[in-house]
Structure formats: structure tokens, C-alpha cells
Amino acid sequence: MIRALRGLVYSIDMELTSLKALSPADGRYADKVQGLRGIFSEYGLIRFRVLVEIRWLQWLADDRSIVDLEPLSPVMKDMLNHIVDGFSTDDASRIKKIEAKTNHDVKAVEYYIRERIGSGKDAKNLADFIHFACTSEDINNLAYALMLRTARDEILVPRMKEIVARLRTIANENAAISMMSRTHGQTASPTTVGKEFANVIERLHRAQEQFSAIRVRGKFNGAVGNFNAHVVAYPETDWAAVSSAFVESLGLEANLLTTQIEPHDWTAEYCHALIRFNTVLIDLCRDVWGYVSLGYFTQRVAKDEVGSSTMPHKVNPIDFENAEGNLGLANALLDHFALKLPISRWQRDLTDSTVQRNFGVAIAYVAIAIQSLLNGLGKLQVNSEAIARDIDDNWEVLGEAVQTVMRRYGIAEPYEKLKALTRGRKVTKQLLHEFIAGLEIPDDAKTRLLALTPSTYTGLAAGLARRDS
């Protein structure tokens, strides 16, 4: 009976492990970051290390200047490819067990590959060329480069484009809905709902293109970047060319001039580019939050959803608040990466190692934020009546139009006259029309001004909103 209870407790504990996670990315928001686990987890890092080690071994075997290493047999080629393609959590666990003895994570990968290829006739002297002329950072920097590139291309950029596509739909559907602008929080010349979303689309599109264009770099040049051991072993081999070609075969840009570490300058560029995209999203979150507060937007809610624990009427803009908070966390980490990683004492120190292990945390917060923002945008409903009431109650915004026409026709002190008319008082349609009627301007201009309303004074906003970025 006691044994049965112990088993039950253990079972329950296993089912609730997410409740014990230190990070909300692995706890509360675990379901939103599933796609990142295979990339940035300890398993992911080990998997990419194995990939780099295997590909380097295959690369050497194909290079005929490495005369002591025979070409791989078909059987060995298949075996090595299977180690990469079929890599599992059990394989990662085996490497961790080896690491417990070696106390060195990269060396454990080398020993694991030795173990897998065995000592049969197809292996021959292959084991001696695993990790050949490499420093651990040769493996690690390529592994992290592949991790960040994969996250960008397979996770982040598709979600960025999804955000832009969602905003594009909102902009097109609401391109002609007039809306009161507010500069410095005060009423200003009208715009349209769609145009304000189009502004954000343009910014996000540009930021995403810049992020996508970051060239992901890697080094593979030995202990201090000089190919020292390589040249001693095979002096006739063009190691700079071999290294560059190998790095490029992984889809990365080769960096030949380094110390023991790749200097992380591209990583800083990557982080700063992502920060800029995130910052535009924060701006969007705050603006939409404000418009929800004004009543310009309402939010669809599920029947059983609770907005407030005490005030049943409330429907809080929590998705935008959640997104803003998580984007802030991501930016704080990304900024630290960008400022810290390019700095290393002399040829190498280890301060970058522990920092890089947190890449996945920052990317997770971005992924959580984007999902929350998509959820929030999916709930938004334009409250055309509230928007129309607001804009129709602010005839003073036409003061800009009237004084600009007055300038065209040489009326003296147009700005000052409109300032005297509109500032500090309630401007009504009647008051403004009486002022226009008394102007000495051509009849067609006067007619045009008299026909103008706050909701029609939107310039090219509707057309701009429908333009593709």
C-alpha cells in the first residue's frame, strides 16, 4: 500500500512539473514555446554540437589532402547521417552521462560519437579524426549560430510576417473609417483607423527585413584563430579555404579573423535588430491599449472569461499588456547579449558561455509576446459609433484647414485669427461656418471649406492605408 502511494505521489509530481518551473517560459507559458524547445534547450545545444562534429568529420573524409583519412564507406556515411538525423533525447542523456565523468560538455560529444561509430572495419582510424584540430569554441560558436539562425528563419520571421498580415487586414478593412488623432494627448487633425495601422506595418516590415538580413557568422580556425595545429599536421592543406568552405556548407558566413572565439559582433547585430522590431510592437501595444480605453475598440470575449475578480463588467486588454511586458523582458536580455558578448578578455574568457545559454529565454519571451499580441488583435472590434461621436464633437480640428486656405489667398495673419477663434473655447459647426462665411476668398474655396467636416478632413489617409509595404 505504501509503495502504491509512493508511486502515485511520484506520478502526480511528474504531471505537475511545469508548476515547479523557475521560468514562466517553461511553466505558465510552456504551451506557447514548444517550437523552441528542440532549438534552445540543453538537448538542442547538444544536438547542434553533434551535427557540427559529424559534418566536420565527413568534410575531412571528403578532402583528399587529408591523406591519412580514407573516404567514408557507404555504411559509415549512413551511420553518421543517422546519428544526426535520428538524434533523440536518449542520445542527449547518454552524452550527459559521459559529461558527468569528463566534466567537459564538448569532449563528451566527441566520446559519444566514438562510441557510436565503434571500431569495426568501416571505422578504421576515423575516431582519431573526430574533433580534429578543433577547440571547443569551434563547435560551440557554430552550434549557437545554427540555433539562432534556425529560430529566426523557422520561428520568429514567420510569426513576424503573421503579425504584419493580421495588421494589413485590419488596415484594409478600416482604411476609410475616420478617427480623431491625438498629438501630445490633445485633439489633432483627423486620420483613419486603417492609416494608423498602416504606419505600424511599414515600420514592422522594415524592421523584419533588417532582422532577416543579418549575416550569421561562424569561425572554425582552432585554439586562437591561427590554424596552428592544422598547419603542423598537414602543412600543404589550404586550411583557410577548407575552413571557410566548411562553415559556408552549414549556411553560415565564415569569419577567418578571430581569437579563440567568434567575436559575437553579428550576434549583437541580431539582438539589436530584434530589439527594434520588438520596440515597434511595444509602441503598438500601448497605442491599442489607449484606444481600447477610449472606447475606439471593443474586445470579443469568451462566455466564461473573467475580466476582473471584483468588477464583472470589465474586459481588460490583457493580451496587449501581456505582450508589452514580455517584449520588455526580451529586450532587456537581448540588450545585455548585445552589450556583453562582443567583449572578451584577450583571446578568450568564459563570461560569454553562461550568457549564451539564455538565448532561448529571450527568444521565448518574444514568441510569447507575439502570440499574445495575435490573440489580442484577433479580439479587436472597431467601435465605429464611439469613434464617430468623438470626431464629430471636435470641429476645432478644421482650424488647420481654414487657416491654410487663408494663407493661399493672402489673408493677413491667418494662424493668429484661427488661434483667437479656436483656442480655449468650444468650437461648433455654426461658429466655424460663420467665420468662413466672412472670409474674402473665392467662392469655390469657401464652398469647399463649408462642405468640410471633421470626418472628411483626412487627406490621403484612406489611400495610404491600402498601400502595400
C-alpha positions in Angstrom: 0.0 0.0 0.0 2.8 2.4 1.0 4.6 1.5 -2.3 1.5 2.2 -4.3 1.1 5.6 -2.6 4.7 6.5 -3.3 4.1 5.6 -6.9 1.0 7.8 -7.0 2.8 10.8 -5.5 5.7 10.4 -7.9 3.2 10.2 -10.8 1.4 13.3 -9.8 4.6 15.1 -9.3 5.7 14.2 -12.8 2.5 15.5 -14.2 2.8 18.8 -12.5 6.5 19.6 -13.2 5.6 22.7 -15.2 4.2 24.1 -11.9 7.7 23.9 -10.5 9.4 25.6 -13.4 11.6 28.6 -12.4 10.9 30.4 -15.6 7.4 31.2 -16.7 8.5 30.3 -20.2 8.7 26.7 -19.0 5.8 27.0 -16.7 2.8 29.2 -17.3 3.6 29.8 -21.0 5.1 26.4 -21.7 2.5 25.6 -24.5 3.4 28.8 -26.4 7.1 27.9 -26.8 7.0 24.3 -27.8 8.7 25.0 -31.1 11.7 26.5 -29.4 12.5 23.5 -27.1 14.2 21.5 -29.8 16.4 24.5 -30.7 17.4 26.2 -27.4 17.1 23.5 -24.7 20.1 21.6 -23.5 19.0 18.9 -25.8 19.0 21.4 -28.7 22.5 22.6 -27.9 23.9 19.1 -27.7 22.1 18.2 -31.0 23.7 21.1 -32.8 27.1 20.2 -31.4 26.8 16.7 -32.6 25.7 18.0 -36.0 28.8 20.2 -36.3 31.2 17.4 -35.1 29.7 14.9 -37.6 29.7 17.3 -40.5 33.4 18.2 -39.8 34.3 14.6 -39.8 32.6 14.0 -43.1 34.2 17.1 -44.5 37.6 15.9 -43.6 37.0 12.5 -45.1 36.0 14.1 -48.4 39.2 16.2 -48.5 41.9 14.3 -50.4 44.6 16.5 -48.9 43.9 14.7 -45.6 45.8 11.6 -46.9 45.6 9.6 -43.6 41.8 9.6 -43.6 40.2 7.3 -46.1 36.9 8.2 -47.8 33.9 7.0 -45.8 32.2 3.8 -46.8 28.5 3.8 -47.7 27.8 2.1 -44.4 29.7 4.7 -42.4 28.1 7.6 -44.3 24.7 6.2 -43.5 25.6 5.7 -39.8 26.9 9.2 -39.4 23.9 10.7 -41.1 21.7 8.7 -38.9 23.4 10.0 -35.8 22.5 13.5 -36.8 19.0 12.9 -38.3 17.9 10.4 -35.7 19.3 12.2 -32.7 17.0 11.8 -29.7 16.6 12.8 -26.1 18.0 9.3 -25.1 21.2 10.2 -27.1 21.4 13.5 -25.3 21.0 11.8 -22.0 23.9 9.4 -22.9 26.1 12.4 -23.6 25.2 14.0 -20.3 26.2 10.8 -18.6 29.6 10.9 -20.3 29.9 14.6 -19.4 29.3 13.6 -15.7 32.7 11.8 -15.9 34.6 14.1 -18.2 33.3 17.3 -16.7 33.5 18.8 -20.2 30.5 19.1 -22.4 32.1 19.2 -25.8 34.5 16.4 -25.1 31.5 14.3 -24.0 30.1 14.8 -27.5 33.4 13.5 -29.0 33.4 10.4 -26.9 29.8 9.8 -27.7 30.5 9.8 -31.4 33.5 7.5 -30.9 31.1 5.2 -29.0 28.6 5.2 -31.8 30.9 4.5 -34.7 32.6 1.7 -32.9 35.8 0.0 -34.0 34.7 -2.1 -36.9 36.3 -2.2 -40.3 34.3 0.7 -41.6 35.6 2.9 -38.8 39.3 2.2 -39.2 41.1 5.3 -37.9 38.0 7.5 -38.1 37.9 8.0 -34.4 41.2 9.9 -34.3 39.8 12.5 -36.7 36.7 13.3 -34.5 37.2 16.8 -33.3 40.3 17.1 -35.4 42.3 20.3 -34.7 39.3 21.8 -33.1 38.9 23.9 -30.0 35.6 23.6 -28.1 34.6 27.0 -29.3 34.9 25.9 -32.9 32.0 23.6 -32.2 30.1 25.8 -29.8 30.1 29.0 -31.9 28.7 27.1 -34.9 26.1 25.4 -32.8 24.9 28.7 -31.4 24.9 30.3 -34.8 22.8 27.4 -36.2 20.4 27.8 -33.2 19.9 31.5 -33.7 19.5 31.2 -37.5 17.0 28.3 -37.1 15.0 30.3 -34.6 15.0 33.3 -36.8 14.1 31.6 -40.0 11.7 28.9 -38.8 10.1 30.6 -35.7 10.5 34.3 -35.5 10.3 35.6 -39.1 7.1 33.5 -39.9 5.5 35.0 -36.7 6.6 38.5 -37.6 5.0 38.1 -41.1 1.9 36.8 -39.4 1.7 39.9 -37.3 2.1 42.1 -40.4 -0.5 40.1 -42.3 -3.0 40.5 -39.4 -2.4 44.2 -39.2 -2.7 44.5 -43.0 -6.2 43.0 -42.9 -7.2 45.5 -40.1 -5.7 48.4 -42.1 -7.5 47.5 -45.3 -10.8 46.8 -43.6 -10.7 50.1 -41.8 -8.9 52.3 -44.3 -11.7 54.8 -44.6 -13.0 54.9 -41.1 -12.2 58.4 -39.9 -10.7 58.8 -36.5 -9.6 61.6 -34.2 -5.8 62.0 -34.0 -4.2 63.0 -30.7 -0.8 64.6 -30.6 0.5 65.3 -27.1 -2.7 63.7 -26.0 -4.7 66.6 -27.5 -7.1 66.5 -30.4 -5.4 67.0 -33.8 -6.1 66.7 -37.5 -8.1 63.5 -38.2 -6.7 60.3 -39.6 -8.3 56.9 -40.3 -8.1 53.7 -38.3 -6.5 51.9 -41.2 -3.9 54.6 -41.7 -2.7 54.3 -38.1 -2.3 50.5 -38.5 -0.5 51.1 -41.9 2.0 53.2 -40.1 2.9 50.3 -37.9 3.0 47.9 -40.8 5.6 50.0 -42.6 7.8 50.1 -39.5 7.5 46.3 -38.8 8.1 45.4 -42.4 11.4 47.4 -42.5 12.5 46.0 -39.1 11.7 42.4 -40.1 13.7 42.8 -43.3 16.7 44.2 -41.4 16.5 41.3 -38.9 16.3 38.8 -41.7 19.3 40.3 -43.5 21.7 39.8 -40.5 24.5 37.7 -41.7 25.0 34.8 -39.3 28.8 34.1 -39.0 31.0 31.3 -37.7 34.6 30.6 -37.0 36.4 27.3 -37.4 40.1 28.1 -37.1 41.4 26.4 -33.9 42.6 27.4 -30.5 43.4 31.0 -31.0 42.2 31.5 -34.6 45.5 30.8 -36.4 45.1 27.2 -37.6 48.2 26.4 -35.5 47.6 22.7 -35.1 46.1 22.3 -38.6 49.3 23.6 -40.3 51.6 21.4 -38.2 49.6 18.3 -39.1 49.0 19.0 -42.8 51.2 21.9 -43.9 50.2 21.6 -47.6 46.5 21.9 -47.0 44.9 25.3 -47.6 43.2 25.4 -44.2 41.7 28.9 -44.6 39.9 27.6 -47.7 38.9 24.3 -46.1 37.5 26.1 -43.0 35.6 28.7 -45.0 34.0 26.1 -47.3 33.0 24.0 -44.3 31.4 26.9 -42.4 29.6 28.0 -45.6 28.3 24.4 -46.1 26.3 24.9 -42.9 24.7 28.0 -44.4 26.8 30.4 -42.3 29.3 33.1 -43.3 32.9 32.3 -42.5 34.9 34.6 -40.2 38.6 33.9 -40.6 40.0 36.7 -38.4 39.2 35.8 -34.8 40.7 34.9 -31.5 39.7 31.6 -29.9 36.1 32.9 -30.1 34.0 34.3 -32.9 33.7 37.9 -31.6 29.9 37.9 -31.4 29.5 41.1 -33.4 26.9 39.6 -35.6 25.1 38.3 -32.5 24.9 41.9 -31.2 23.5 43.0 -34.6 20.9 40.2 -34.5 19.9 41.2 -30.9 19.7 44.9 -31.7 17.6 44.2 -34.9 15.2 42.1 -32.9 15.0 44.8 -30.2 14.0 47.3 -32.9 11.2 45.0 -34.1 10.0 44.4 -30.5 10.1 48.1 -29.8 7.6 48.8 -32.6 5.4 46.1 -31.2 5.6 47.7 -27.7 4.5 51.0 -29.3 1.6 49.2 -31.0 0.5 47.6 -27.7 0.4 50.9 -25.9 -1.5 52.7 -28.6 -4.1 49.9 -28.9 -4.4 49.8 -25.1 -5.1 53.5 -25.2 -7.7 53.2 -28.0 -9.4 50.4 -26.1 -9.5 52.8 -23.1 -11.1 55.5 -25.2 -13.7 53.0 -26.5 -12.5 53.1 -30.0 -12.1 49.3 -29.9 -14.1 46.7 -28.0 -12.9 43.1 -27.5 -14.6 39.8 -28.2 -14.7 37.7 -25.1 -15.4 34.1 -24.4 -18.5 33.4 -22.4 -16.8 32.2 -19.3 -13.8 34.6 -19.4 -13.4 36.8 -16.4 -12.0 40.3 -16.8 -11.8 41.3 -13.1 -12.1 39.3 -9.9 -14.4 42.0 -8.4 -15.8 44.1 -11.3 -17.8 41.8 -13.6 -18.3 44.5 -16.3 -14.6 44.7 -17.1 -13.0 43.4 -20.2 -9.3 44.2 -19.7 -6.8 44.5 -22.7 -4.7 41.8 -21.1 -3.3 40.4 -24.3 -1.7 43.7 -25.1 -0.4 44.2 -21.6 1.0 40.6 -21.6 2.7 41.3 -24.9 4.2 44.5 -23.7 5.6 43.0 -20.5 7.1 40.0 -22.3 8.6 42.2 -25.0 10.2 44.3 -22.3 11.8 41.2 -20.7 13.0 40.0 -24.1 14.6 43.4 -24.9 16.3 43.6 -21.5 18.0 40.2 -22.2 18.7 41.0 -25.8 20.3 44.3 -24.9 22.6 42.5 -22.4 23.6 40.0 -25.0 24.4 42.8 -27.5 26.4 44.8 -25.0 28.2 41.9 -23.2 29.0 39.3 -25.8 31.4 41.3 -28.1 33.6 41.9 -25.1 36.1 39.2 -24.1 39.4 39.4 -22.2 42.4 38.8 -24.5 42.0 35.7 -26.7 39.1 34.3 -24.6 37.2 34.3 -21.4 34.2 32.3 -20.3 31.8 35.1 -19.5 30.1 34.5 -22.8 29.4 30.9 -22.2 26.8 31.2 -19.5 25.2 34.2 -21.2 24.7 32.4 -24.5 22.8 29.6 -22.7 20.0 32.2 -22.2 19.4 32.9 -25.8 16.3 30.7 -25.7 14.9 32.5 -22.8 14.9 35.8 -24.7 13.5 34.3 -27.8 10.8 32.5 -25.8 9.6 35.9 -24.4 9.4 37.2 -27.9 7.4 34.2 -29.0 5.1 34.5 -26.0 4.6 38.2 -26.7 3.8 37.7 -30.4 1.2 35.0 -29.6 -0.4 37.3 -27.0 -0.5 40.2 -29.5 -2.0 38.0 -32.2 -4.7 36.9 -29.7 -5.4 40.5 -28.8 -5.6 41.6 -32.4 -8.0 38.7 -33.1 -10.4 40.0 -30.5 -10.4 43.6 -31.6 -13.7 45.1 -32.9 -13.8 48.7 -34.2 -16.4 50.7 -32.4 -17.4 53.0 -35.3 -20.1 54.8 -33.3 -17.7 55.8 -30.5 -15.1 56.9 -33.0 -17.7 58.9 -34.9 -19.0 60.6 -31.8 -15.6 61.7 -30.8 -14.6 63.1 -34.2 -17.9 64.9 -34.7 -17.6 66.6 -31.4 -14.3 68.4 -32.3 -14.9 70.9 -35.1 -11.8 72.9 -33.9 -9.6 70.5 -35.8 -10.7 72.2 -39.0 -8.9 75.3 -37.9 -5.8 73.9 -39.7 -7.6 73.6 -43.0 -9.2 77.1 -42.8 -6.0 78.9 -41.9 -4.1 77.0 -44.7 -6.6 78.1 -47.3 -6.4 81.7 -45.9 -2.6 81.6 -46.4 -3.1 80.6 -50.0 -5.3 83.6 -50.7 -3.2 86.1 -48.8 -5.4 86.8 -45.8 -3.4 88.6 -43.2 -2.4 86.7 -40.0 -4.4 83.6 -40.7 -2.9 81.5 -38.0 -3.4 84.2 -35.4 -7.0 84.7 -36.4 -7.8 81.0 -36.1 -5.9 80.8 -32.9 -8.1 83.5 -31.4 -11.2 81.7 -32.7 -10.5 78.2 -31.6 -8.2 78.2 -28.5 -9.8 77.9 -25.1 -13.4 77.7 -26.3 -15.8 75.1 -27.7 -15.8 75.4 -31.5 -19.1 74.5 -33.1 -20.0 73.9 -36.7 -22.0 77.2 -36.6 -19.2 79.2 -35.1 -16.7 77.9 -37.7 -19.1 78.4 -40.6 -19.8 82.0 -39.6 -16.1 82.6 -39.6 -15.7 81.0 -43.1 -18.6 82.9 -44.5 -16.9 86.2 -43.6 -13.6 85.4 -45.4 -12.7 87.2 -48.5 -11.7 84.2 -50.6 -13.0 82.8 -53.9 -16.5 81.3 -53.7 -15.3 77.8 -54.7 -12.8 77.7 -51.9 -15.4 79.0 -49.5 -17.8 76.3 -50.7 -15.2 73.6 -50.2 -14.4 74.7 -46.7 -18.1 74.9 -45.8 -18.6 71.3 -47.1 -15.7 70.0 -44.9 -16.5 68.1 -41.7 -14.1 66.6 -39.2 -14.7 63.1 -40.5 -14.0 64.1 -44.1 -10.8 66.0 -43.3 -8.5 63.0 -43.6 -6.4 63.9 -46.6 -4.9 60.9 -48.4 -5.2 58.6 -45.3 -7.5 56.0 -46.8 -5.4 55.6 -49.9 -2.2 55.4 -47.8 -3.7 52.8 -45.6 -4.3 50.5 -48.5 -0.8 50.7 -49.9 1.3 47.6 -49.6 4.5 47.9 -47.6 
